């Protein structure tokens, strides 16, 4: 006898529907074959399904041969989300559902040996795939219910055990779909435990941070240990504009597929902040694996990727950042498939000025030789430094600033100015696709939106010649100057704004002179 149901498999951050065909019939008794390019986790489903059926009091047809086909059979299937539809298919083959046809249901869930339904990755993507294919009912584990219920236009049912799933099929009217208020979820999730007010002193670094957030620019902090570089970086999300619902759903999809989503919230409402250790591999940073998974650059999508101790990262790891910094997307090709992950993030990095950390410090002596400093700094390539728009020195905090009573600005106050500048940029790029901030401005728009006066031309020419800046650095200066002008409410770029932008580019050229 044959019974069919639908499930979903993740491909990149998207999902596609999988038809789960279960057949029992004559053959070698006790055999349980899964076909359709399953990975090891899918093949092991047979043991979980057998135990779950028996421990829940259902019959398992051990005297017959079981064959499960996952269609389309030419696409790789991975994960444990097929446990639930397989078990229901076996029950359907034995007449448990009284001839019901499950064409309007998608089932996902991992089974425990006692019949419980555990959470799986990619529930939000599965719900979106079901809606796109015109299927109106999605059955998910309780832990994934809030996540999947974010999708409008479908009914999401939460089950905590295999018997409950069987009851849902036989008596759907006795189950209420999960309902969530996405706006309220987003509001509840958008809470940050830190504030820019916590950082003492460092007014120039805070100004640079405000400029970076206002235009979506990458930033590099250079300073001795304990100066507050990491503290500043952790507060970047608090002054970025709040996430829109579309951004929250897209970010949630990535975190769900990667298996790092907080099930209790169901929606990522704060800007992601990712800070990988410097021992990370290129695959861990960019993403990869036999079946590619999102890396740190994708987990930081719509948020911040912070690389502390930048020169300590392997050179080949840093170089793979070039594509996502330019394109905002990561493409990973394998022999059997090729996937793309979104990776539009703001890069923040921090480094010491030398191996000991005290080069240029007026209070502590640096013991590094010029050769050691050169070798340390050369770990960061010129092309990568060119892609970081703002380089700012973060000196050691003076005692009076550390212990003073002066109250610095809160994240809320700075965020208001950032949001005002972002609104100006949204109006400027309203007719452009996928451009939301000055940092994303392509070269063809520079002359249109970054015109400067004759005095500004002379200033920029002098800076380019004396500092030996590249063509890419020239473009970055204009973009940063445009952002500073937006913060000042100026329609044109003034020489003082251009001068400030140039100051943010000189650090990598003159700091070690």
N, C-alpha and C positions, 0 to 999 in steps of 0.2 A: 504493500500500500504506500502511496506517495502523499506527502503533505508539504505545503509551501508556506513560507513566511518571508518577511523582509527584515534585513538588518542594514548596517552601514559600516563602511571601512574608510579610514582616514588616508588621504593622499595629500601630502604637504600639510596645509592648514585647512584644506577643503575635504569634503567627504563625498562619497558616492554610494548609491544604494546597492546592496548585495542581496540577491535572492537565495535564500537558504532552503534547499530542496532536501528533504529527508525521506529516505525509502527504506522499508523493512520488507524482507522477503526471504525465500529459500536461499540457502548458501551455507557456508561453514558457520556453525553456531558460535555466537559470541564475538564475531568479528565486527569491528567498528572502524570503517574507513572514511577519512575526510579527504576530499579532492577539491581542486580549484585553486592550486598554488597556495596552500596554507603554510605558515611558518611554524616553528616548534610550539609556540604558545597555543596556536589554533589546534595543532595535532593533539596536544595534551588535554584539550577540552573533553575528549571522550572519557577520560578518567574522572574528571570533575562532574560531568553530566551523569555518568553511571551512579556514582556515589550519591549525588544530590537526589536523583529520582528514588533510589532505594530508601534513603534516610527520610524522605518526605512521605513515604507510604505509597508511592506510585509503582506500577509494574514496569520492569525493564525487560524487553523482549530478548532475553539471553539465548533463547533457542533458535533465533533467527539472525540473519546477517543484516547489519545496518550500514547504509551508505549515505553520506552527507555530501552534497555538491554545493559549492559556493560560487555562484555565477555573478558576473562574468568570470569564466575560468581562466582567462589569460592575464588577469591582474593579480598581483601579489596581495595576500591577506595576512595581516599580522595583528596580534593582540588577543585579549580574552573576551572581547565584547560579543562574540558569537555564541558563548555558552548558553545564554538564555534562549535565543531562538532555536538552537539545536534541541534543547530539552523540550521546548514546547512543540517542536516538530515531531519528536518521538511520541509525545502524548497525543498529538493530533492523529498520527498514524494508527494509534490504538483506539480511536473513536472517542477520546475524552471531550472533544469540543463539539460533538453532535453535528458534524458536517459543516461547521462554520468555515468561511473563507476569509483569510486575513489580508486581503489586498489593500486595506486602508490603514494598516498598522506597521510601524517600524519598532523592532525590539532590539535593545542593546543592554548588556549587563554580564558581569562575570559571576559565576556561581561558586559558592563555598561548598564544602562537602556536606554540610547539613541543609543545603537548599537556600541559604541566604543569598541575596543579590548585592554584590559589591560594586563600587564605583569604577568607572572606566574613563579613559582619556577620550577627548573629542566629542563629548555629548552635545555641545553647542553646534559644532559643525554638522553632526548627524541630524539635528533638528532642522537646521537650515537646508540641508540636502533633501529632507523629507518634504518640507514646504515647497521647495522649488519643483519637486516631482509631483506635486498635487496630492500628497498623502497627508491626511489631517490628524492622525493620532500617532503619538510617539510614546513608547513605554520605556522608562529609564529607571535606574536605581534611585533610591531616595536621596542619596548624597549628590546626585547630578540633577535633581529636579529643578532647583532654582536657576541653575545655569541654563538648562534647556528651555525653561519657561520664558526666558527673555525674548524668544522668537515669537513674533505675532503671527496670527493666522493659523495656528495649529493648537491641538489639545495635548498637553503633556500629562501623563499619568505616572505616578511614582509607586514603585513596588519594592518591598523589602524582602520578599521570599518567592520561591518558585510557586508554591500553592496560591499566593496572592495573584501572581500573574495569570495562572490558570483560571482563577475566579473572575478576573477582569475580562477575560475573553468570553466566558460563559454568561456573565452578568454585568455588562459594561455600565448599565444604568445605576448600579449601586456604588460606583466609584466617581468621585468628583475630580476634575482635572486641577492641576496645580496652577494657581493664579498669583502673579507677582506684579507689583508696581515698579516698573523699570526706573522711572524718575526718582522715586523714593529710594530704591536700591542704590542708585548712583549717588544720591545725596548722602546716604548713610555711609557709603564706602569712601567718600572723598574726605577723609580725615587724615591729617599728617601729625605725627607725634613730635616733630621738631619745628623750629622757627628760626628765621634769620636773625631775630633779636638775640639769640643765644651767643652769637659770634661777637666777641669784643674786638674793637679796633678794626683794622683792615678796611678802611673806607675806600681806598683805591681798588682793592680786590672786589668789594661789594659793588662798586660802580661798574667794573668790568663784567661782573656776573649779571647785573641788570641789563647791560647792553647785549650780552650773549643770549639771554632768555628772550629779550624783546625781538631779536631777529633770528632766533634759532641757530646761532653761531656756535661752533665748537670752541672750547677754551682749554688752555693749558696753564696750570698753576706751577710756579717754580719758587721754591723756598726751603729753608732749613726744616729739620724735623720739629714737630710740635707747633708750627706756626699757624695751623688751622686750615690747611689745604683740604683735608678730608671732611672737616666740619662744614666748610663752605660747599663742597660738592654734594653732601647729603641734603642740603637745603635747596638745591636747584629745583626739584619738583614742586616745592612749596611756593615758588614765585612764577612758575610757568602757568599759562592759562588753564582753567579747569577743563577736564576731559569732556568732550561731547559724547552723546549716547553712541554715535557711530564709532568713534574712537574707542570707547569702552568695550563695545561688542567685538571689534576687530582685535583688540589687545587680549580680551578674554579668550577668544578662539585660539590664539597662539599659546597662551598659558595652559589652556585645557589640553591641547594636543601634546604639549611638552610634559604634562602631568604635574605642574607646579601650582595649579589653581587652588585657592582656598575654597573648599566646598561650602563652608558656612556662609560665605558671602554670595557666591554665585556670579559675581560681576566685579571686574577690576575697575575701581572707581578713582584710584590715584595714579598719577604718572609713574610708570615703572622706574625703579632705580636698581640697576644691576652693577655689581662691583666684583668681577671675577678675580681670583688670585692670579699672581703673575706666572704661576706654573701651568696655567691652562694651555691646552693644545690648540692648534688652528681649527681642528674639527669641533672642539668644545666652544670656541669663540664664534665660528661662522655657522656651525651646524654640520651634520653628517651622519654617517652610519650606513649599514647595508640598506636599510630603509631610512632615508634621511629624516632627522628630527631637527627642530629649531635650535640654534645656538644662542649664545648670550646676546649677540647683536639683534636677533629677532625678538628675544624676550624683553629687550629694551626698546622695542618699537613704540613710538609715541611717547617715549620717556627719555631716560638718561642712561648712558653707558659710561661708567667711571672706571678708569684704569689708573690705579694707584701704583707708585713706583714704576713709572712708564719704561725707563731704560732696563728694568729687570725682566721685562717680557722678552721672549725669544724674537729674534729679528723676523723670522718667517711668519710668526703669529701676527706681528704688527702689520706686515705688508699685506696680509689678506684683508685688512680693513679698507683698502683703497676703493674697491668696487662698491661696498655698501655706503661709504661716505659720499661717493659721487652719485650713485644711482638710487639709493634708498631701497634696494632689493638685493637678495642673495640668491643666486642660481646654483644649484648643486646637481651635477650630472653623474649618473651611475650607468652601468652597462644596461640595466633593465628599465631604468626610468630616469626622468629629470624633473625636479621640483623647484619651485621658487618660493622663498619666504620673504615677507615684507621686513624691512630693516631701516625704517626712517627714524633715527634716533639723534639725540644731541650728545656728542662726545665731550666728556670732561676728563682731563688727565692731570696727574700731579707727578712731580719729580723733584728730587734734590738737585742743587746746582753742581754737586760733585759727589764722589763716592762716600766721603765722610759726612757731607751735608752742610758744611759750614763755610763754603767759599763765599766771600763777600760779607760775612757776618761781622759786624763791628765789635762784638763782645767775645767771640770765640775764634780761636785760630784754626785755619784750615791746614791740614798736613798733607794734602794731595799734591802730587807733582803735576806740572802741565800735561805730561803725557798721559797720566792716569785720568785727568779730567777730560782730555780730548777723546780717549778711548771710551770713557763713560758716556759722553754726549753723542758720540758717533753711532751708538747703538740705535738711535732714532734717525731714520733716513730723512733727507731733505724733502722728498715728495710728500712724506707723511706730515712733516711740520708745516708744509705749505697748505695742507688741507685743514689745519687747525687755525681758525680765523684770528683768535685772540690769545696772546701770550702775556701773562701778567705775573709780576713778582709779588710774592707773599712773604714779607719780612717777619722776623720774630716780633711778637707782640710786646710792647713796653709795659713795665709794671704798672704805671699810672693808668694806662688804658685797660689793663686787665682788672684792676681793683677799683677803677673809677665808678662813679654813680651815673655817668651819662647813659641815657637810655637810647639805644639805637633803634632804627626803624624795624617794624615787624614785617613779616612776609606778606601780610595782607596789603599793607601800604605799597610795597614795591610791586606786588602783583597787579595792583590797579593801574600803575603806570605802564607795566608790561602789556596788559590787556588793551590799553588805549593805543599803544603803538602797533599791536597786532591787528586791531580793527582797521587802522590806516592801511596796513599792508594787505589785508583782505580786500579792501575796496580797490587798491591799486592793481591787484592781480585777479580781480573778479572774472575777467574774460580768459584767464589762462588756466590750463588744466594742471592739477597736481602741484600748484605753487601756492603756498600759504604764508611764506615768510621770506625775508630778504635773502637769507642764506641759500635758499633754493633757486634764486634768480639765475637763469642761464645767461651766457655772455651776450646774446642778441638783445637782451633787455637792459643791459648796463647803460648803454648810451642814452636810452630813452628815459630811464628813471634815476640815473646817477650823474646828471650833468653838473659840471663844476665851473666856477668862474676862472678868469685868466689868472688871478692870484692863486687859486687852488691848483691850476695846471702847473704853475711854476713850483709850488710847494711839493706836489706829487712827483714831478720830474726830478727834483733835487733828492728826494727820499729814495727813489728807485735807483738813481745813479750812485749815491753815497753808500747805500746799504746793500747794493747788489741784489735787490729783490727780484724774484721771478715774475713771469707774466701772471701766473696763478695768484701770487701774493698781491699783485696790482689789483686784480679783480676782487680779492678778499677785502682789501682796504676800502674800495668803493662801496662794497656791500655793508661793511661795518659803519662807514660814514653815513650811509643812507639810514641805517637803523638809529644812529645817534641823532640824526636830524628828525626822525620820526618821534623819538622820545622828547625832543625839544619842541615839537610841533611846527617845525620849519619846512616849508614846501621845497626849498632848494638846499643843497649841501653847502654850508658855509666853511671858510678856511679853518676856523677853530674846531669844527666837527671833523674835518679831514685830518687836522693835526692830531686830534685825539685818536683817531683810527690808526694813523701811522705809528703812534706811540705803542699801540697794542701789537704791532708787527716787529718792533725793533729788538725785542728781548732775545730772540734766538740768535740774532746777529751780533749784538753788542755786549750781552751780559757777561761773557767769559773773556772779553778783550782785556 
